Amino acid sequence: MRIHPASLLATAIAAALAACTPAPDNTQAADTTVADSAKADGFETVGQLTVFDPSFEDVIALEAHVEKLTGDEFTWSEGPTWVNASQSLLFNDVPQNRMYRWSQADGLSVFLEPSGYTGPEMDTLREAGANGLFAEAAGTVLLADSGSRLVARFDPATKEKTTLATHFDGKRFNSPNDVVARSDGAVFFTDPPYGLKDMNDSPVKEQASNGVYRIDGDGGVHLVDDQLSFPNGIALSPDERTLYVANSDPERPVWMAYTLDDAGNAIGSRVFADASDLMGDGVHGLPDGLAVSSEGLLFATGPGGVLVLDANGKRLGRIETGSAIANAAFGDDGRTLYMTSHKFLARVPLKVAGLGFQR
């Protein structure tokens, strides 16, 4: 394993650290260096890059800076998505029920408050705000509304929402967490109990399972999988034949891959990758948000940061900010990765482009 900082300093110290730091069994031992607080483009730099495979250098320059774009302003930042029309990033602070907008030109501003649940305060809610977002080609944004317990389509221009689904089999969803759409209009989303106080033990939890679902164009809701303990981040492969789902369970921190048929039904499933060996005291994060590059690389938030995995689930490297990263999204020209990192927003330049961006 090789670790590179946002700025390369203290080489002698780094070599000493490398000598006394054990490498994970599935990586090769190599040099370690220390991150500093240098400035890049006026922003503080944080974190470091961890190399698991030499091909990681084809994904990101090892001297790349991870930039901290905001202060420690959020309770739990989540659900980033890039809106091309406004050249800006939208993301949520889920516990605070607030949606933010960030752009290079204008910086940070509150975009929508409340972002999710709009009714009177309820003691059954743990997280009242919206969570995952997914920008559609038409300019609209899909929204997993954790607090309102529904999936909606959101128009950033008018800030109006259109509800897509609230129930499955006559019962309310738990608290939709993340969402993605296929080019034929099918919408896939995850429904863990994170938005409910007491989560699985909540008296208002109606679904027996924490499911992965599909909404068809006619509004019909279909269960894709009911076997995951805490389904969370969700994404599609470039050919839309594989659905990736993160399971945010410290007892089973894995990413699943589902083979989809033309209708969007899962006709096969497998464990795509397992992060059990990366867990440990002082390691921040679990399998959570996902982003996919045009080449099919998976940028999966997990223990320690954003893991970059190839199409076979092999670890190439990890992008780290020093805190738990809830989610990630490509932005700008597609070669910037934005990361909602607990209390702040960060970004890093890449050599690869995000899925859906023109190359």
C-alpha positions in Angstrom: 0.0 0.0 0.0 1.3 3.5 -0.9 -0.2 6.6 0.6 0.3 10.0 -0.9 -0.8 13.3 0.7 -2.6 16.1 -0.9 0.8 17.9 -0.8 4.1 15.9 -0.6 6.1 16.9 2.4 8.3 15.4 5.1 9.7 12.5 3.1 12.0 11.3 5.8 9.3 11.2 8.4 7.0 9.4 5.9 9.6 6.7 5.3 9.8 6.1 9.0 6.1 5.9 9.3 5.9 3.4 6.5 8.5 1.2 8.2 6.3 0.8 11.3 2.9 0.7 9.6 1.6 -2.8 8.7 0.1 -3.1 5.2 -3.3 -4.9 4.7 -3.0 -8.4 3.4 -4.4 -7.6 0.0 -2.0 -4.7 -0.8 1.7 -4.3 -1.3 3.8 -2.4 1.3 5.3 0.9 0.2 6.0 4.4 1.3 3.8 6.5 3.5 3.8 10.3 3.7 1.9 12.9 5.8 -0.8 15.3 4.7 -0.5 19.0 5.5 -2.7 22.0 5.4 -1.4 23.7 2.3 -3.7 25.8 0.1 -4.8 24.9 -3.4 -6.7 27.5 -5.4 -7.4 29.3 -2.1 -8.8 26.2 -0.4 -7.3 24.2 2.4 -6.1 20.8 1.4 -6.9 17.7 3.4 -6.5 14.0 3.4 -4.4 11.7 1.3 -4.4 9.1 -1.4 -3.9 5.4 -0.7 -2.7 3.2 -3.5 -3.7 -0.4 -3.6 -2.9 -1.1 -7.3 -0.5 0.7 -9.7 -3.4 1.4 -12.1 -4.8 3.8 -9.5 -2.4 6.4 -11.1 -4.5 6.1 -14.3 -7.5 7.3 -12.3 -5.9 10.2 -10.4 -2.6 12.0 -10.3 -0.9 11.0 -7.1 0.1 14.6 -6.4 -3.6 15.7 -6.7 -4.9 18.0 -3.9 -8.1 17.1 -2.0 -9.7 20.5 -1.4 -11.9 21.4 1.5 -14.6 23.7 -0.1 -16.5 24.7 3.1 -16.1 25.0 6.8 -17.3 22.4 9.2 -20.9 23.6 8.7 -23.0 20.4 8.4 -24.4 17.8 10.7 -24.3 15.1 8.1 -23.8 16.1 4.5 -25.2 13.7 1.9 -26.7 13.1 -1.6 -24.5 15.3 -3.9 -25.5 15.7 -7.6 -24.2 18.0 -10.3 -26.8 20.2 -12.0 -25.3 21.1 -15.4 -27.7 24.0 -16.2 -26.5 26.0 -13.3 -23.0 24.5 -13.1 -23.5 23.8 -9.5 -23.7 21.0 -6.9 -26.8 20.3 -4.9 -26.5 18.3 -1.7 -28.3 17.8 1.6 -27.8 18.1 5.3 -30.2 15.4 6.2 -30.6 15.9 10.0 -31.0 19.6 9.5 -33.7 19.2 6.7 -31.8 21.6 4.5 -30.6 21.5 0.8 -27.5 23.4 -0.2 -26.1 24.7 -3.5 -22.4 25.1 -4.1 -20.7 26.6 -7.2 -17.2 27.9 -8.0 -18.7 31.3 -8.9 -21.0 31.8 -5.9 -19.7 29.4 -3.2 -22.2 28.0 -0.6 -25.8 28.9 -0.1 -29.0 27.4 1.3 -31.1 26.2 -1.7 -34.2 24.7 -0.1 -35.4 24.6 3.5 -37.0 22.3 4.4 -35.6 19.8 1.9 -37.8 16.9 3.0 -40.6 16.7 5.6 -42.7 19.8 5.8 -45.2 19.0 8.5 -45.2 19.6 12.2 -42.3 18.2 14.3 -42.7 14.5 14.8 -41.0 12.5 17.5 -40.9 9.4 15.2 -38.4 11.0 12.8 -34.7 10.7 13.2 -33.7 12.5 10.0 -36.4 14.8 8.6 -34.6 15.9 5.5 -34.1 14.7 2.0 -31.2 12.4 1.3 -30.0 11.1 -2.0 -30.3 13.1 -5.2 -29.9 12.1 -8.9 -29.8 14.7 -11.7 -31.7 13.6 -14.8 -30.8 14.5 -18.4 -33.9 16.7 -18.7 -32.7 19.0 -15.9 -34.9 17.6 -13.2 -33.6 15.9 -10.0 -34.8 12.7 -8.4 -35.0 13.0 -4.7 -35.1 10.3 -1.9 -37.1 12.1 0.7 -36.2 10.3 4.0 -38.3 12.5 6.2 -41.5 12.4 4.0 -40.9 8.6 3.4 -41.3 8.9 -0.4 -39.5 9.3 -3.7 -40.1 12.5 -5.7 -39.0 14.4 -8.8 -37.7 17.9 -8.1 -37.4 20.8 -10.5 -34.5 23.0 -9.5 -35.8 26.0 -11.4 -39.2 26.1 -9.7 -38.3 24.0 -6.6 -41.5 22.1 -7.1 -41.7 18.4 -6.3 -43.8 15.7 -7.9 -44.3 12.5 -5.8 -43.4 9.3 -7.6 -44.1 6.7 -4.9 -45.0 6.5 -1.2 -46.0 2.8 -0.6 -45.2 -0.7 -1.6 -47.8 -3.5 -1.2 -50.0 -1.1 0.7 -47.4 -0.1 3.3 -45.4 3.1 3.6 -41.7 3.1 2.8 -39.3 3.3 5.7 -37.1 6.3 4.7 -35.9 6.3 1.1 -32.1 6.9 1.1 -30.6 7.0 -2.4 -31.9 6.9 -5.9 -30.8 6.4 -9.5 -32.6 6.3 -12.9 -32.1 4.1 -16.0 -32.3 5.6 -19.4 -35.7 4.0 -20.0 -37.2 5.9 -17.1 -37.0 3.1 -14.5 -36.1 4.5 -11.0 -34.3 2.4 -8.5 -34.0 3.3 -4.8 -33.0 2.0 -1.4 -35.2 2.1 1.7 -33.4 1.6 5.0 -34.8 2.8 8.3 -32.3 5.5 9.0 -34.8 8.3 8.9 -36.9 6.8 11.7 -36.1 7.0 15.4 -35.3 3.5 16.7 -34.8 2.5 13.1 -35.8 -1.2 12.8 -37.6 -1.0 16.1 -39.6 2.1 15.2 -43.3 1.7 15.9 -44.2 3.4 12.7 -42.0 1.2 10.5 -44.4 -0.6 8.2 -42.2 -2.6 5.8 -41.0 -5.9 7.1 -37.7 -5.6 5.2 -35.3 -2.8 4.3 -35.7 -3.1 0.5 -34.3 -2.2 -2.8 -37.1 -1.1 -5.2 -37.9 -0.1 -8.8 -40.5 2.4 -9.9 -41.6 1.9 -13.5 -42.9 4.5 -15.8 -46.5 3.6 -15.1 -45.9 4.2 -11.4 -45.8 0.6 -10.4 -43.4 -0.3 -7.6 -41.5 -3.5 -7.6 -39.2 -5.1 -5.0 -35.7 -5.9 -6.3 -34.3 -7.3 -3.1 -35.4 -7.7 0.5 -32.4 -9.5 1.9 -30.0 -6.6 2.8 -29.9 -5.4 6.4 -29.2 -1.7 5.6 -29.3 -1.0 1.8 -27.9 2.5 1.2 -26.0 3.9 -1.9 -27.2 2.8 -5.3 -25.8 3.1 -8.9 -25.9 1.6 -12.4 -23.1 0.3 -14.6 -22.5 2.1 -17.9 -24.5 -0.6 -19.8 -27.3 -0.4 -17.2 -27.2 -4.2 -16.8 -25.7 -4.1 -13.3 -27.2 -2.4 -10.3 -24.8 -1.7 -7.4 -26.1 -1.4 -3.9 -24.1 -0.6 -0.7 -24.9 -2.3 2.5 -24.1 0.0 5.4 -23.9 -2.6 8.1 -20.7 -2.9 10.2 -21.4 -6.6 10.6 -21.6 -7.0 6.8 -20.0 -4.0 5.0 -20.4 -5.2 1.4 -21.5 -3.9 -2.0 -23.9 -6.1 -4.0 -24.1 -6.3 -7.7 -27.5 -7.3 -9.3 -27.8 -8.5 -12.9 -30.8 -6.8 -14.5 -33.1 -8.0 -17.3 -34.8 -5.7 -19.8 -37.6 -5.0 -17.4 -35.3 -4.1 -14.5 -35.8 -7.3 -12.5 -32.8 -8.8 -10.7 -32.0 -12.2 -12.4 -28.8 -12.7 -10.5 -26.8 -11.2 -7.6 -23.4 -11.5 -6.1 -21.2 -9.8 -3.5 -19.3 -7.3 -5.6 -16.8 -6.2 -2.9 -16.3 -6.6 0.8 -14.8 -4.0 3.2 -14.6 -6.2 6.3 -10.8 -6.1 6.4 -10.8 -2.3 6.3 -12.9 -1.9 9.4 -11.3 -1.0 12.7 -11.0 1.4 15.6 -10.5 4.9 14.3 -11.6 4.1 10.7 -14.4 6.4 9.6 -17.2 5.4 7.3 -19.2 2.4 6.0 -20.3 1.4 2.5 -22.6 4.3 1.5 -22.9 6.5 -1.5 -21.7 5.4 -5.0 -20.6 7.1 -8.3 -19.6 5.4 -11.6 -17.1 6.5 -14.2 -17.7 6.3 -17.9 -15.2 3.4 -17.9 -17.2 1.5 -15.3 -15.0 2.2 -12.3 -17.0 2.4 -9.0 -16.2 5.2 -6.6 -17.6 3.7 -3.4 -17.6 5.6 -0.1 -16.6 3.2 2.6 -14.2 2.7 5.5 -11.5 5.3 5.3 -12.8 7.3 2.4 -13.8 6.7 -1.3 -12.7 3.3 -2.5 -12.0 3.1 -6.3 -12.9 -0.3 -7.6 -12.7 -1.8 -11.1 -15.5 -3.6 -12.8 -14.5 -6.8 -11.1 -14.5 -5.3 -7.6 -10.7 -5.0 -7.3 -9.4 -2.2 -5.2 -7.3 0.3 -7.0 -7.0 3.0 -4.4 -8.7 5.2 -1.8 -9.4 8.9 -1.7 -9.4 10.2 1.9 -10.5 13.4 3.5 -9.7 12.5 7.1 -13.4 12.0 8.0 -16.3 9.8 7.1 -17.5 10.4 3.5 -21.2 9.8 3.0 -21.4 10.2 -0.7 -19.7 11.3 -3.9 -20.6 12.7 -7.3 -18.9 13.8 -10.5 -19.1 17.4 -11.5 -17.7 20.3 -13.5 -16.6 18.7 -16.8 -17.0 15.3 -15.3 -13.4 15.0 -14.1 -14.0 16.4 -10.6 -15.2 14.2 -7.8 -17.2 16.1 -5.1 -17.5 14.4 -1.7 -19.9 15.1 1.1 -17.5 14.5 4.0 -19.5 14.5 7.2 -19.3 18.2 8.2 -17.8 19.6 5.0 -17.8 19.5 1.2 -14.6 18.4 -0.6 -13.4 17.8 -4.1 -10.5 16.3 -6.0 -9.6 16.3 -9.8 -9.5 13.0 -11.6 -8.1 11.7 -14.9 -11.4 9.8 -15.7 -14.8 11.2 -16.4 -18.1 10.5 -14.7 -20.9 8.5 -16.3 -23.2 10.8 -18.3 -20.6 13.6 -19.0 -19.5 14.4 -22.5 -15.9 13.5 -23.0 
